[in-house]
Amino acid sequence: KYPSRIQAFKGDIANYEDCEKLIEGADYVINCASKIPPKSDHDPKGTYLSNFIGTKNIVDAINASGREIGYVHIATVAMYGDRSYPTCWIRVGDPVISSDYDYYSLYKLKAERYVLESGLKKFVSLRQTAVLHKYMFTNNLKDGLMFHTTWNGTLEWVTDCDSGRLCTNLVERDVNGGLEGLWNKIYNIGGGSECRVTGFETFEQCFRLAGSKTKKIFNPNWNITRNFH
């Protein structure tokens, strides 16, 4: 929609000099960079570089710039660890304990802690829930991620469009002075009550679109019972 206002820059978030160039002249930085499951499961080193070192580089570059830049950190509710029924609710003050073998949330946790202890004057951490996008179902058929989902896992989805709208509103309202009290805090981000389902219900809705049912395709023991990211 606004091609003249977009500048593409190719770099490596694990390279500090690239991050210095990236934030040059910026008033806000929204850090969505992350290696996520299932790729993160197979590449612990790459996950460390993107999820932790990348965040550290951006935060250090902002501090070194001497300018007040609004830093929006995209974290994850996976940092709370596995949640299955009946443990449905998550509060920001709950302990953050990554699931076993989940490099994704482990390095996201380290990254958020670095943000909190960095001395940034203007930041916010948004702990995103599972993001629903139009490629999710077909991607999961290819990458095996669906077998990482616990049947009785509790999910509150949010769409990619709403996540983008959140970031847009955050910047626009801050520019207009309408976000007093928001900064320097942590928030859980979800889609609301209509987006709350179990893992099984998520599968059922997807397979219904294909004219089938979960119980026709899956055996119960095909999926993990814990450590869902």
Residue pairs with C-beta under 8 A, 6 or more apart in sequence:
9 21
9 22
11 18
11 19
11 21
11 22
12 18
13 19
13 33
13 49
13 50
13 53
13 54
13 57
13 58
14 49
14 50
14 53
14 54
14 57
15 57
16 57
16 60
16 61
18 57
19 54
19 57
19 58
19 60
19 61
20 61
20 64
22 29
22 58
22 61
23 29
23 58
23 61
23 62
23 65
23 69
24 65
26 69
27 69
27 70
28 69
28 70
28 71
28 72
28 171
28 174
29 58
29 62
29 69
29 70
29 71
29 72
30 72
30 74
30 167
30 171
31 54
31 55
31 58
31 71
31 72
31 73
31 74
32 74
33 50
33 51
33 54
33 55
34 50
34 51
34 74
34 76
34 104
34 108
35 43
35 46
35 47
35 50
35 51
35 104
36 104
37 102
37 104
37 145
37 148
37 229
38 143
38 144
38 145
38 148
39 46
39 47
40 46
40 47
40 51
40 102
40 103
40 104
41 101
41 102
41 103
41 104
44 103
47 103
47 104
47 107
48 103
48 107
51 104
51 107
51 108
51 110
51 111
52 107
52 108
52 110
52 111
52 114
54 111
55 73
55 111
55 112
55 114
55 115
56 111
56 114
58 71
59 71
59 114
59 115
59 118
59 120
60 118
62 69
62 71
62 120
63 118
63 119
63 120
68 121
68 122
69 122
70 122
70 123
70 124
70 171
70 174
70 183
71 115
71 120
71 122
71 123
71 124
72 123
72 124
72 126
72 167
72 170
73 111
73 112
73 115
73 123
73 124
73 125
73 126
74 126
74 128
75 108
75 111
75 112
75 125
75 126
75 127
75 128
75 186
76 104
76 105
76 108
76 127
76 128
77 90
77 127
77 128
77 129
77 188
77 190
78 98
78 99
78 102
78 104
78 105
78 108
78 229
79 96
79 98
79 105
79 108
79 109
79 112
79 127
80 90
80 94
80 95
80 96
80 97
81 96
81 97
81 98
81 99
81 105
82 99
82 150
82 153
82 226
82 227
82 228
83 90
83 153
83 154
83 228
84 150
84 152
84 153
84 154
84 226
84 228
85 152
85 153
85 154
85 198
87 154
88 154
88 196
90 188
91 188
92 127
92 186
92 187
92 188
96 109
98 105
98 106
98 109
99 105
99 226
99 227
99 228
99 229
100 227
101 227
102 227
102 229
104 229
105 229
112 125
112 186
115 123
115 125
116 125
122 183
122 184
123 183
123 184
124 170
124 182
124 183
124 184
124 185
124 186
124 187
125 185
125 186
125 187
126 166
126 187
126 189
127 186
127 187
127 188
127 189
128 158
128 163
128 189
129 155
129 156
129 157
129 158
129 188
129 189
129 190
129 191
130 155
130 156
130 157
130 158
131 157
131 158
131 159
131 160
131 163
132 157
132 158
132 159
132 160
132 191
132 195
133 159
133 160
137 206
137 209
139 145
140 146
146 203
146 223
147 222
147 223
147 224
148 223
148 224
148 228
148 229
149 199
149 202
149 203
149 223
149 224
149 228
150 199
150 223
150 224
150 225
150 226
150 228
151 198
151 199
151 200
151 220
151 223
152 198
152 199
152 200
153 198
153 199
153 228
154 196
154 198
155 195
155 196
155 197
155 198
155 199
155 202
156 190
156 191
156 192
156 195
156 196
157 190
157 191
157 195
157 197
157 202
158 189
158 190
158 191
158 195
159 191
162 191
163 189
166 189
170 179
170 182
173 179
174 182
197 205
199 223
199 228
200 214
203 214
203 218
204 213
204 214
207 213
207 214
207 216
207 217
